Amino acid sequence: MRLVPEINHEKCTRCGKCIAICPKDVLELQEKKVVLNAEECLLCSHCFDVCPEDAVFFEDAVLTAPEFSSFQYKEKIINGGKLKAGDLVNLLRSRRSIRNYKEKPVEANLLADLVTAGITAPSGSNCQAWEFTVVNGRDKVWDIAQDIKKFFLRLNSLARNPVTRYGTIPFMGKTLLNYYNNHYESVCLALDESDRGIDRLFHGAPAMIICHGPVDGSTPLEDAQYATYNMTLLGHTLGLGTCYIGYAVESINRMKELKAKLHIAPENQVLAVITVGWPDSAFERLSLRKPWKVFEV
């Protein structure tokens, strides 16, 4: 399989647009033909995107267009300046982190479409090295919460011991001490609530999506955040609520058995976890923000 663009020379007019836009100079003009001068490319598809004659193509096994089944979708380029900026800002401000969910399942095709929207995000060096684990079902989400509960029970047991808190500083810095100062009490409360059947970790969500992958790429964490935020925005337009769960990221990464249970390769790191469900709350106004700082140089 050739991981490069193919050129239909009968259609090609040698306009040079594909050559000009290629970030790796994979294409060049030789003897009045656009030809490849490398074995592989970034697979960014920019050459395909700019060709006015549809003369550039990729094998389907190499690159393919996303498809959706839970809503009608027709490809349409929305160029810069064509979308009302105010509408976009209102969408961004209207999407909220949801921590109250209805006892209503999320259809599998909806979750699949969220993941598909996720992979349309940009990634560093176009690695697209993300992988996803979809957990669909309230019982399954609660079961994972109970696995993570065991991790925090052990962590709190270590943190509450002052000898351990301070004794580990020479080996691991102030990580355990900072955890005790900033998170210990709230985690204790969440653990107590879990004993009463209250899911403070995943907020009673009926589904969740875990983004994971190798960390040897250029920007793996940013790639995961882009991908999952795409999901949250599409979810909002479909009436779904989402919420990032930071506590789940670190705990899953430190539990080999749970990673295996979630079909996460040992060498992969969990980079983002979001809950998904139908909101059991409504917002009447747009969100406010703390004052921010801007520096001009």
SVG drawing of the C-alpha trace seen along z (x, -y; Angstrom):
<svg xmlns="http://www.w3.org/2000/svg" viewBox="-34 -45 50 52">
<polyline fill="none" stroke="black" stroke-width="0.4" points="0.0,0.0 1.4,-3.4 1.0,-6.0 1.1,-8.8 -1.3,-10.7 -2.0,-9.4 -2.3,-11.7 -4.7,-11.3 -2.6,-12.8 -5.6,-12.9 -7.4,-15.2 -4.4,-17.1 -3.9,-20.6 -0.5,-21.1 -1.8,-24.3 0.7,-23.7 -1.7,-24.3 -1.0,-20.8 2.8,-21.4 2.6,-24.9 0.5,-23.7 2.4,-20.5 4.1,-21.0 6.7,-18.3 7.4,-19.0 6.3,-15.5 5.1,-16.7 7.0,-18.4 6.7,-19.2 8.9,-17.1 8.6,-16.9 5.2,-18.6 3.9,-16.1 3.1,-16.3 5.1,-13.5 6.0,-12.2 9.5,-12.6 9.2,-10.8 8.1,-7.4 5.7,-8.7 3.9,-11.9 2.1,-13.4 -1.2,-12.3 -2.6,-15.8 -4.7,-15.6 -4.1,-19.3 -3.1,-18.4 -6.5,-16.6 -8.3,-19.5 -7.0,-22.3 -7.1,-20.4 -9.8,-22.1 -9.9,-19.2 -10.2,-16.3 -7.0,-14.9 -5.5,-14.0 -6.8,-11.0 -5.8,-8.4 -6.6,-4.8 -9.6,-4.3 -7.5,-2.2 -5.1,-5.1 -7.5,-8.1 -11.3,-8.2 -14.0,-10.8 -15.9,-10.6 -19.5,-9.3 -22.2,-9.8 -25.4,-7.8 -27.2,-9.6 -27.9,-12.8 -28.0,-14.0 -24.6,-15.1 -23.6,-16.7 -20.1,-17.8 -19.8,-21.6 -16.8,-23.8 -17.4,-26.8 -14.7,-29.2 -13.4,-31.8 -15.7,-34.8 -18.7,-32.8 -20.0,-31.7 -21.5,-34.3 -18.9,-34.8 -21.7,-35.6 -23.4,-32.3 -20.1,-30.4 -19.4,-32.3 -22.9,-31.6 -22.4,-27.9 -19.1,-27.9 -20.6,-29.7 -23.7,-27.5 -21.8,-24.2 -21.5,-23.5 -19.9,-20.7 -22.9,-18.5 -22.9,-16.8 -26.5,-15.7 -27.7,-13.1 -31.1,-11.5 -31.5,-7.7 -31.7,-7.4 -29.2,-5.4 -27.2,-6.9 -27.6,-5.1 -24.4,-3.4 -24.5,-5.2 -24.5,-8.6 -21.4,-7.7 -19.8,-6.4 -20.6,-9.7 -19.0,-11.6 -15.8,-9.7 -15.9,-10.3 -16.3,-14.0 -13.3,-13.7 -10.9,-12.4 -11.6,-15.4 -9.6,-17.5 -6.0,-18.6 -3.1,-16.7 0.6,-17.5 2.5,-16.5 -0.8,-15.0 0.0,-11.9 -3.6,-11.1 -2.3,-8.5 -5.3,-8.6 -7.3,-5.6 -10.7,-5.5 -12.5,-3.3 -16.3,-3.7 -18.0,-2.6 -21.8,-2.4 -24.1,-1.5 -24.7,-2.9 -23.8,0.4 -20.5,0.5 -19.7,-3.1 -20.5,-2.4 -18.3,0.7 -15.4,-1.3 -16.0,-3.9 -15.8,-1.1 -12.4,0.0 -11.1,-3.6 -12.5,-3.8 -10.0,-1.1 -7.2,-3.2 -8.2,-6.3 -8.7,-4.2 -5.1,-3.1 -3.9,-6.6 -5.8,-8.2 -4.4,-5.5 -0.9,-6.6 -1.7,-10.4 -3.3,-10.4 0.0,-9.1 2.2,-12.1 5.3,-9.9 4.5,-8.8 3.5,-12.3 6.8,-13.8 9.0,-10.7 8.3,-10.4 9.4,-14.0 13.1,-13.0 11.8,-10.3 8.8,-11.8 8.8,-15.5 5.7,-17.1 3.3,-15.1 1.7,-13.2 1.8,-16.2 0.1,-18.4 -2.5,-15.8 -3.3,-15.7 -3.5,-19.4 -5.6,-20.0 -7.7,-16.8 -7.7,-14.5 -10.8,-15.8 -12.9,-16.1 -11.9,-12.5 -12.8,-11.3 -16.3,-12.8 -16.6,-11.2 -15.6,-7.8 -18.2,-8.1 -20.9,-9.0 -19.8,-6.0 -20.6,-3.7 -24.2,-5.1 -24.4,-4.6 -23.7,-8.1 -21.4,-8.4 -19.4,-11.6 -16.7,-10.6 -18.8,-10.1 -21.9,-12.0 -24.3,-9.2 -23.5,-9.3 -24.7,-6.4 -21.7,-6.5 -18.1,-7.7 -15.4,-8.0 -11.7,-7.5 -9.0,-8.9 -5.6,-7.3 -2.6,-6.7 1.2,-6.6 3.0,-9.7 6.0,-9.7 4.3,-12.0 4.8,-15.8 1.7,-16.9 -0.3,-13.8 -2.0,-15.6 -3.1,-18.5 -4.3,-16.1 -6.5,-14.3 -7.9,-17.6 -8.8,-18.8 -10.4,-15.5 -12.5,-15.2 -13.5,-18.9 -14.8,-18.3 -17.0,-15.5 -18.3,-17.8 -19.4,-20.5 -21.1,-18.0 -22.7,-16.4 -24.1,-19.7 -25.7,-20.2 -27.3,-16.7 -28.7,-17.5 -26.1,-15.5 -24.2,-16.7 -20.5,-16.0 -17.9,-16.6 -14.2,-16.1 -13.1,-13.8 -9.6,-14.6 -9.5,-12.3 -10.1,-9.3 -7.1,-10.0 -4.4,-9.6 -6.1,-6.7 -6.6,-4.6 -3.0,-5.2 -1.8,-3.8 -4.0,-0.7 -2.7,2.0 -5.6,4.3 -8.2,1.6 -6.3,0.5 -6.4,4.1 -10.1,4.2 -10.7,1.1 -8.7,2.5 -6.0,-0.1 -2.6,1.0 0.1,1.1 2.2,-1.4 -0.7,-3.8 -1.5,-6.6 -5.0,-7.8 -5.0,-11.5 -8.7,-12.5 -11.9,-11.1 -15.4,-12.5 -18.8,-11.5 -21.7,-11.5 -25.4,-11.5 -28.7,-13.4 -28.6,-16.5 -31.0,-16.5 -30.6,-20.3 -31.2,-23.4 -29.3,-26.7 -31.2,-29.9 -28.2,-32.2 -24.7,-32.0 -21.7,-31.3 -19.6,-34.0 -15.8,-34.0 -13.2,-35.3 -11.2,-38.3 -8.4,-37.4 -5.0,-38.9 -3.6,-39.8 0.0,-41.0 1.2,-42.9 4.8,-42.6"/>
</svg>
